[in-house]
Amino acid sequence: MASTSPGLFVRQVRQEMSKVSWPSRRETLISVAMVFVLSIILGTYFLVVDKILAAGVSLIFG
């Protein structure tokens, strides 16, 4: 395994970070909103499915 000096490592990290395409504030807010909305939708869906399955099990086993 090749050894890299700390200075070379920092230069390489800065070089790679300059290539990164960061999202805009608007894109970030839209992504956050989508995550919250989908989390609420999926949480509600699984709550309903769980209640239906629990009712079915209670009917079967009394």
N, CA, C and O atoms as a CHARMM CRD file, in Angstrom:
* protein
*
  248
    1    1 MET  N      0.84000  -1.17700   0.00000 PROA 1      0.00000
    2    1 MET  CA     0.00000   0.00000   0.00000 PROA 1      0.00000
    3    1 MET  C      0.88200   1.23700   0.00000 PROA 1      0.00000
    4    1 MET  O      1.77800   1.36900   0.83400 PROA 1      0.00000
    5    2 ALA  N      0.63000   2.13300  -0.92900 PROA 2      0.00000
    6    2 ALA  CA     1.44900   3.33100  -1.06300 PROA 2      0.00000
    7    2 ALA  C      1.11900   4.31600   0.05500 PROA 2      0.00000
    8    2 ALA  O     -0.04100   4.48100   0.43300 PROA 2      0.00000
    9    3 SER  N      2.15100   4.96400   0.57300 PROA 3      0.00000
   10    3 SER  CA     1.97300   5.95100   1.62900 PROA 3      0.00000
   11    3 SER  C      1.84500   7.33800   1.00700 PROA 3      0.00000
   12    3 SER  O      2.60900   7.69600   0.11100 PROA 3      0.00000
   13    4 THR  N      0.88500   8.10900   1.48200 PROA 4      0.00000
   14    4 THR  CA     0.64200   9.45100   0.96900 PROA 4      0.00000
   15    4 THR  C      0.92800  10.45500   2.07300 PROA 4      0.00000
   16    4 THR  O      0.49800  10.27500   3.21200 PROA 4      0.00000
   17    5 SER  N      1.65200  11.50900   1.73600 PROA 5      0.00000
   18    5 SER  CA     1.95100  12.52500   2.73900 PROA 5      0.00000
   19    5 SER  C      0.67800  13.30300   3.06400 PROA 5      0.00000
   20    5 SER  O     -0.21400  13.40900   2.22200 PROA 5      0.00000
   21    6 PRO  N      0.58700  13.84000   4.26400 PROA 6      0.00000
   22    6 PRO  CA    -0.61500  14.60200   4.64800 PROA 6      0.00000
   23    6 PRO  C     -0.86800  15.80000   3.71600 PROA 6      0.00000
   24    6 PRO  O     -2.01900  16.09300   3.39400 PROA 6      0.00000
   25    7 GLY  N      0.18000  16.48300   3.28800 PROA 7      0.00000
   26    7 GLY  CA     0.00100  17.63100   2.39400 PROA 7      0.00000
   27    7 GLY  C     -0.58000  17.22300   1.05700 PROA 7      0.00000
   28    7 GLY  O     -1.47100  17.89500   0.53700 PROA 7      0.00000
   29    8 LEU  N     -0.08300  16.11900   0.48800 PROA 8      0.00000
   30    8 LEU  CA    -0.60500  15.61600  -0.77900 PROA 8      0.00000
   31    8 LEU  C     -2.05600  15.19200  -0.62500 PROA 8      0.00000
   32    8 LEU  O     -2.88000  15.43600  -1.50700 PROA 8      0.00000
   33    9 PHE  N     -2.36200  14.56000   0.49100 PROA 9      0.00000
   34    9 PHE  CA    -3.74200  14.12300   0.75100 PROA 9      0.00000
   35    9 PHE  C     -4.68400  15.32300   0.77700 PROA 9      0.00000
   36    9 PHE  O     -5.75100  15.28700   0.16500 PROA 9      0.00000
   37   10 VAL  N     -4.29800  16.38300   1.48300 PROA 10     0.00000
   38   10 VAL  CA    -5.14500  17.57900   1.57500 PROA 10     0.00000
   39   10 VAL  C     -5.32600  18.20200   0.19800 PROA 10     0.00000
   40   10 VAL  O     -6.43000  18.63300  -0.13500 PROA 10     0.00000
   41   11 ARG  N     -4.28800  18.25900  -0.59900 PROA 11     0.00000
   42   11 ARG  CA    -4.41000  18.81500  -1.95400 PROA 11     0.00000
   43   11 ARG  C     -5.35800  17.98200  -2.80600 PROA 11     0.00000
   44   11 ARG  O     -6.16700  18.52800  -3.55700 PROA 11     0.00000
   45   12 GLN  N     -5.26000  16.66900  -2.69000 PROA 12     0.00000
   46   12 GLN  CA    -6.13600  15.79300  -3.46300 PROA 12     0.00000
   47   12 GLN  C     -7.59300  15.94700  -3.01800 PROA 12     0.00000
   48   12 GLN  O     -8.50500  15.93500  -3.84600 PROA 12     0.00000
   49   13 VAL  N     -7.80400  16.08900  -1.71800 PROA 13     0.00000
   50   13 VAL  CA    -9.16700  16.27000  -1.20200 PROA 13     0.00000
   51   13 VAL  C     -9.74100  17.57700  -1.72300 PROA 13     0.00000
   52   13 VAL  O    -10.88600  17.60800  -2.17200 PROA 13     0.00000
   53   14 ARG  N     -8.96700  18.66200  -1.67500 PROA 14     0.00000
   54   14 ARG  CA    -9.44700  19.95400  -2.19000 PROA 14     0.00000
   55   14 ARG  C     -9.76100  19.87300  -3.67900 PROA 14     0.00000
   56   14 ARG  O    -10.74400  20.45000  -4.14600 PROA 14     0.00000
   57   15 GLN  N     -8.92400  19.15700  -4.41900 PROA 15     0.00000
   58   15 GLN  CA    -9.13700  19.00200  -5.85600 PROA 15     0.00000
   59   15 GLN  C    -10.44500  18.25400  -6.12800 PROA 15     0.00000
   60   15 GLN  O    -11.21700  18.65000  -7.00100 PROA 15     0.00000
   61   16 GLU  N    -10.69000  17.18900  -5.39400 PROA 16     0.00000
   62   16 GLU  CA   -11.91700  16.41800  -5.58000 PROA 16     0.00000
   63   16 GLU  C    -13.15000  17.20500  -5.13000 PROA 16     0.00000
   64   16 GLU  O    -14.20000  17.12200  -5.76700 PROA 16     0.00000
   65   17 MET  N    -13.03100  17.96200  -4.04600 PROA 17     0.00000
   66   17 MET  CA   -14.16100  18.74700  -3.55600 PROA 17     0.00000
   67   17 MET  C    -14.55000  19.84700  -4.54700 PROA 17     0.00000
   68   17 MET  O    -15.71100  20.25000  -4.60200 PROA 17     0.00000
   69   18 SER  N    -13.58600  20.32900  -5.32600 PROA 18     0.00000
   70   18 SER  CA   -13.91300  21.35200  -6.32200 PROA 18     0.00000
   71   18 SER  C    -14.73800  20.77000  -7.46900 PROA 18     0.00000
   72   18 SER  O    -15.38800  21.51700  -8.20100 PROA 18     0.00000
   73   19 LYS  N    -14.72000  19.45400  -7.63200 PROA 19     0.00000
   74   19 LYS  CA   -15.48100  18.79300  -8.69600 PROA 19     0.00000
   75   19 LYS  C    -16.91900  18.48300  -8.26900 PROA 19     0.00000
   76   19 LYS  O    -17.75300  18.14000  -9.10600 PROA 19     0.00000
   77   20 VAL  N    -17.21000  18.60400  -6.97100 PROA 20     0.00000
   78   20 VAL  CA   -18.52400  18.24900  -6.45100 PROA 20     0.00000
   79   20 VAL  C    -19.55000  19.28200  -6.89400 PROA 20     0.00000
   80   20 VAL  O    -19.30100  20.48600  -6.84500 PROA 20     0.00000
   81   21 SER  N    -20.70200  18.79400  -7.32300 PROA 21     0.00000
   82   21 SER  CA   -21.80600  19.66100  -7.71700 PROA 21     0.00000
   83   21 SER  C    -22.79900  19.71200  -6.55900 PROA 21     0.00000
   84   21 SER  O    -23.52800  18.74900  -6.32400 PROA 21     0.00000
   85   22 TRP  N    -22.83000  20.83400  -5.83300 PROA 22     0.00000
   86   22 TRP  CA   -23.68500  20.96200  -4.66600 PROA 22     0.00000
   87   22 TRP  C    -25.07100  21.41700  -5.09600 PROA 22     0.00000
   88   22 TRP  O    -25.19100  22.23700  -6.00700 PROA 22     0.00000
   89   23 PRO  N    -26.13700  20.89500  -4.45300 PROA 23     0.00000
   90   23 PRO  CA   -27.48900  21.32800  -4.80600 PROA 23     0.00000
   91   23 PRO  C    -27.74800  22.74800  -4.31000 PROA 23     0.00000
   92   23 PRO  O    -27.13600  23.20600  -3.34500 PROA 23     0.00000
   93   24 SER  N    -28.66000  23.42800  -4.98300 PROA 24     0.00000
   94   24 SER  CA   -29.03400  24.77300  -4.55400 PROA 24     0.00000
   95   24 SER  C    -29.93700  24.67600  -3.32500 PROA 24     0.00000
   96   24 SER  O    -30.40700  23.59600  -2.96800 PROA 24     0.00000
   97   25 ARG  N    -30.16700  25.81600  -2.69000 PROA 25     0.00000
   98   25 ARG  CA   -31.04100  25.84600  -1.51300 PROA 25     0.00000
   99   25 ARG  C    -32.44700  25.36900  -1.89200 PROA 25     0.00000
  100   25 ARG  O    -33.08100  24.64100  -1.12900 PROA 25     0.00000
  101   26 ARG  N    -32.93300  25.77600  -3.06700 PROA 26     0.00000
  102   26 ARG  CA   -34.27100  25.38300  -3.52200 PROA 26     0.00000
  103   26 ARG  C    -34.35200  23.86700  -3.72100 PROA 26     0.00000
  104   26 ARG  O    -35.31600  23.23700  -3.28700 PROA 26     0.00000
  105   27 GLU  N    -33.34900  23.28200  -4.37200 PROA 27     0.00000
  106   27 GLU  CA   -33.34400  21.83100  -4.58700 PROA 27     0.00000
  107   27 GLU  C    -33.30000  21.08200  -3.25900 PROA 27     0.00000
  108   27 GLU  O    -33.95100  20.04800  -3.10800 PROA 27     0.00000
  109   28 THR  N    -32.54400  21.59500  -2.30600 PROA 28     0.00000
  110   28 THR  CA   -32.45900  20.95700  -0.99500 PROA 28     0.00000
  111   28 THR  C    -33.80200  21.00600  -0.27500 PROA 28     0.00000
  112   28 THR  O    -34.23800  20.00800   0.29800 PROA 28     0.00000
  113   29 LEU  N    -34.45900  22.17100  -0.30300 PROA 29     0.00000
  114   29 LEU  CA   -35.75600  22.30300   0.35900 PROA 29     0.00000
  115   29 LEU  C    -36.81200  21.41700  -0.28700 PROA 29     0.00000
  116   29 LEU  O    -37.64100  20.83600   0.41300 PROA 29     0.00000
  117   30 ILE  N    -36.79500  21.30600  -1.60800 PROA 30     0.00000
  118   30 ILE  CA   -37.74700  20.43000  -2.29900 PROA 30     0.00000
  119   30 ILE  C    -37.50500  18.97200  -1.90600 PROA 30     0.00000
  120   30 ILE  O    -38.45500  18.22500  -1.67100 PROA 30     0.00000
  121   31 SER  N    -36.24300  18.57000  -1.83400 PROA 31     0.00000
  122   31 SER  CA   -35.92000  17.19700  -1.44100 PROA 31     0.00000
  123   31 SER  C    -36.36000  16.90700  -0.01100 PROA 31     0.00000
  124   31 SER  O    -36.89000  15.83200   0.27000 PROA 31     0.00000
  125   32 VAL  N    -36.14300  17.85600   0.88900 PROA 32     0.00000
  126   32 VAL  CA   -36.55200  17.67900   2.28500 PROA 32     0.00000
  127   32 VAL  C    -38.06900  17.56700   2.37200 PROA 32     0.00000
  128   32 VAL  O    -38.58900  16.72100   3.10000 PROA 32     0.00000
  129   33 ALA  N    -38.77900  18.41400   1.63600 PROA 33     0.00000
  130   33 ALA  CA   -40.23700  18.36300   1.64500 PROA 33     0.00000
  131   33 ALA  C    -40.73800  17.02500   1.11100 PROA 33     0.00000
  132   33 ALA  O    -41.68000  16.44900   1.65500 PROA 33     0.00000
  133   34 MET  N    -40.11000  16.53600   0.05100 PROA 34     0.00000
  134   34 MET  CA   -40.51300  15.24400  -0.51500 PROA 34     0.00000
  135   34 MET  C    -40.30600  14.11500   0.49300 PROA 34     0.00000
  136   34 MET  O    -41.14600  13.22200   0.60700 PROA 34     0.00000
  137   35 VAL  N    -39.20500  14.15100   1.21500 PROA 35     0.00000
  138   35 VAL  CA   -38.93800  13.12400   2.22300 PROA 35     0.00000
  139   35 VAL  C    -40.00400  13.15900   3.31200 PROA 35     0.00000
  140   35 VAL  O    -40.50700  12.11100   3.71700 PROA 35     0.00000
  141   36 PHE  N    -40.35600  14.36000   3.79200 PROA 36     0.00000
  142   36 PHE  CA   -41.38300  14.46700   4.82700 PROA 36     0.00000
  143   36 PHE  C    -42.73500  13.97700   4.32800 PROA 36     0.00000
  144   36 PHE  O    -43.41300  13.22400   5.02800 PROA 36     0.00000
  145   37 VAL  N    -43.13400  14.38400   3.14500 PROA 37     0.00000
  146   37 VAL  CA   -44.44200  13.98900   2.60400 PROA 37     0.00000
  147   37 VAL  C    -44.49500  12.47500   2.40500 PROA 37     0.00000
  148   37 VAL  O    -45.46700  11.83100   2.80000 PROA 37     0.00000
  149   38 LEU  N    -43.46500  11.91200   1.80000 PROA 38     0.00000
  150   38 LEU  CA   -43.46300  10.45500   1.57700 PROA 38     0.00000
  151   38 LEU  C    -43.40900   9.68700   2.89000 PROA 38     0.00000
  152   38 LEU  O    -44.00200   8.61400   3.00300 PROA 38     0.00000
  153   39 SER  N    -42.70600  10.22200   3.88400 PROA 39     0.00000
  154   39 SER  CA   -42.66800   9.56600   5.19600 PROA 39     0.00000
  155   39 SER  C    -44.05200   9.54000   5.82800 PROA 39     0.00000
  156   39 SER  O    -44.46000   8.53000   6.40100 PROA 39     0.00000
  157   40 ILE  N    -44.76800  10.64200   5.72300 PROA 40     0.00000
  158   40 ILE  CA   -46.12500  10.71000   6.28000 PROA 40     0.00000
  159   40 ILE  C    -47.05900   9.75400   5.52900 PROA 40     0.00000
  160   40 ILE  O    -47.84900   9.04000   6.14700 PROA 40     0.00000
  161   41 ILE  N    -46.96700   9.74400   4.20500 PROA 41     0.00000
  162   41 ILE  CA   -47.81500   8.85300   3.40600 PROA 41     0.00000
  163   41 ILE  C    -47.53500   7.39000   3.73200 PROA 41     0.00000
  164   41 ILE  O    -48.46400   6.61700   3.96500 PROA 41     0.00000
  165   42 LEU  N    -46.26100   7.00800   3.74900 PROA 42     0.00000
  166   42 LEU  CA   -45.91900   5.61300   4.02900 PROA 42     0.00000
  167   42 LEU  C    -46.23500   5.23700   5.47200 PROA 42     0.00000
  168   42 LEU  O    -46.67600   4.11900   5.73800 PROA 42     0.00000
  169   43 GLY  N    -46.01600   6.15500   6.40100 PROA 43     0.00000
  170   43 GLY  CA   -46.36100   5.88100   7.79500 PROA 43     0.00000
  171   43 GLY  C    -47.84500   5.62500   7.95900 PROA 43     0.00000
  172   43 GLY  O    -48.24900   4.70800   8.67300 PROA 43     0.00000
  173   44 THR  N    -48.65500   6.43500   7.29900 PROA 44     0.00000
  174   44 THR  CA   -50.10600   6.25600   7.34700 PROA 44     0.00000
  175   44 THR  C    -50.51500   4.93700   6.70700 PROA 44     0.00000
  176   44 THR  O    -51.35900   4.21600   7.23900 PROA 44     0.00000
  177   45 TYR  N    -49.91600   4.62800   5.56500 PROA 45     0.00000
  178   45 TYR  CA   -50.22400   3.37200   4.87100 PROA 45     0.00000
  179   45 TYR  C    -49.92600   2.16600   5.77600 PROA 45     0.00000
  180   45 TYR  O    -50.76300   1.27500   5.92000 PROA 45     0.00000
  181   46 PHE  N    -48.74100   2.14400   6.37900 PROA 46     0.00000
  182   46 PHE  CA   -48.37800   1.00500   7.21200 PROA 46     0.00000
  183   46 PHE  C    -49.21100   0.94900   8.49200 PROA 46     0.00000
  184   46 PHE  O    -49.46100  -0.13600   9.01600 PROA 46     0.00000
  185   47 LEU  N    -49.64300   2.10200   9.00100 PROA 47     0.00000
  186   47 LEU  CA   -50.52900   2.11400  10.15300 PROA 47     0.00000
  187   47 LEU  C    -51.85400   1.44600   9.80400 PROA 47     0.00000
  188   47 LEU  O    -52.36400   0.62500  10.56700 PROA 47     0.00000
  189   48 VAL  N    -52.40900   1.80200   8.64700 PROA 48     0.00000
  190   48 VAL  CA   -53.69200   1.21800   8.21500 PROA 48     0.00000
  191   48 VAL  C    -53.53900  -0.28500   7.97300 PROA 48     0.00000
  192   48 VAL  O    -54.38200  -1.07100   8.40700 PROA 48     0.00000
  193   49 VAL  N    -52.47200  -0.68700   7.28400 PROA 49     0.00000
  194   49 VAL  CA   -52.24800  -2.11500   7.02600 PROA 49     0.00000
  195   49 VAL  C    -52.08200  -2.87300   8.34500 PROA 49     0.00000
  196   49 VAL  O    -52.60700  -3.97700   8.49400 PROA 49     0.00000
  197   50 ASP  N    -51.36100  -2.29200   9.29500 PROA 50     0.00000
  198   50 ASP  CA   -51.15500  -2.94300  10.58500 PROA 50     0.00000
  199   50 ASP  C    -52.48500  -3.10900  11.32400 PROA 50     0.00000
  200   50 ASP  O    -52.74300  -4.15900  11.91400 PROA 50     0.00000
  201   51 LYS  N    -53.32500  -2.07500  11.29100 PROA 51     0.00000
  202   51 LYS  CA   -54.63000  -2.16400  11.96600 PROA 51     0.00000
  203   51 LYS  C    -55.51200  -3.23700  11.31900 PROA 51     0.00000
  204   51 LYS  O    -56.20400  -3.97600  12.01900 PROA 51     0.00000
  205   52 ILE  N    -55.48800  -3.32300   9.98600 PROA 52     0.00000
  206   52 ILE  CA   -56.27200  -4.34400   9.28400 PROA 52     0.00000
  207   52 ILE  C    -55.77800  -5.74300   9.64300 PROA 52     0.00000
  208   52 ILE  O    -56.57700  -6.63500   9.93000 PROA 52     0.00000
  209   53 LEU  N    -54.46900  -5.93100   9.62500 PROA 53     0.00000
  210   53 LEU  CA   -53.91500  -7.24800   9.97000 PROA 53     0.00000
  211   53 LEU  C    -54.18400  -7.60000  11.43000 PROA 53     0.00000
  212   53 LEU  O    -54.48000  -8.75200  11.74500 PROA 53     0.00000
  213   54 ALA  N    -54.08300  -6.62100  12.31900 PROA 54     0.00000
  214   54 ALA  CA   -54.36700  -6.87900  13.73500 PROA 54     0.00000
  215   54 ALA  C    -55.82400  -7.26800  13.92500 PROA 54     0.00000
  216   54 ALA  O    -56.12700  -8.15600  14.72200 PROA 54     0.00000
  217   55 ALA  N    -56.73000  -6.61500  13.20200 PROA 55     0.00000
  218   55 ALA  CA   -58.15400  -6.97000  13.30700 PROA 55     0.00000
  219   55 ALA  C    -58.37400  -8.38200  12.76300 PROA 55     0.00000
  220   55 ALA  O    -59.14900  -9.14900  13.33500 PROA 55     0.00000
  221   56 GLY  N    -57.70500  -8.73100  11.67100 PROA 56     0.00000
  222   56 GLY  CA   -57.83800 -10.07800  11.12000 PROA 56     0.00000
  223   56 GLY  C    -57.31800 -11.14100  12.06300 PROA 56     0.00000
  224   56 GLY  O    -57.94300 -12.19100  12.21600 PROA 56     0.00000
  225   57 VAL  N    -56.19400 -10.89100  12.69200 PROA 57     0.00000
  226   57 VAL  CA   -55.63000 -11.85900  13.64300 PROA 57     0.00000
  227   57 VAL  C    -56.53100 -11.99600  14.85300 PROA 57     0.00000
  228   57 VAL  O    -56.73100 -13.10200  15.35400 PROA 57     0.00000
  229   58 SER  N    -57.07500 -10.89100  15.32800 PROA 58     0.00000
  230   58 SER  CA   -57.95300 -10.97500  16.50200 PROA 58     0.00000
  231   58 SER  C    -59.25400 -11.72400  16.16500 PROA 58     0.00000
  232   58 SER  O    -59.82100 -12.39400  17.02900 PROA 58     0.00000
  233   59 LEU  N    -59.72700 -11.61300  14.91700 PROA 59     0.00000
  234   59 LEU  CA   -60.89900 -12.38400  14.51400 PROA 59     0.00000
  235   59 LEU  C    -60.60200 -13.87400  14.47400 PROA 59     0.00000
  236   59 LEU  O    -61.43400 -14.69400  14.86400 PROA 59     0.00000
  237   60 ILE  N    -59.40200 -14.22100  13.99800 PROA 60     0.00000
  238   60 ILE  CA   -59.03100 -15.62400  13.87000 PROA 60     0.00000
  239   60 ILE  C    -58.79000 -16.25900  15.23500 PROA 60     0.00000
  240   60 ILE  O    -59.27000 -17.35900  15.50900 PROA 60     0.00000
  241   61 PHE  N    -58.03800 -15.55500  16.09600 PROA 61     0.00000
  242   61 PHE  CA   -57.65700 -16.13300  17.38400 PROA 61     0.00000
  243   61 PHE  C    -58.53200 -15.67300  18.54900 PROA 61     0.00000
  244   61 PHE  O    -58.30300 -16.07000  19.69200 PROA 61     0.00000
  245   62 GLY  N    -59.50100 -14.86200  18.27300 PROA 62     0.00000
  246   62 GLY  CA   -60.43100 -14.45300  19.31900 PROA 62     0.00000
  247   62 GLY  C    -59.86600 -13.37000  20.10700 PROA 62     0.00000
  248   62 GLY  O    -60.50600 -12.88800  21.04100 PROA 62     0.00000
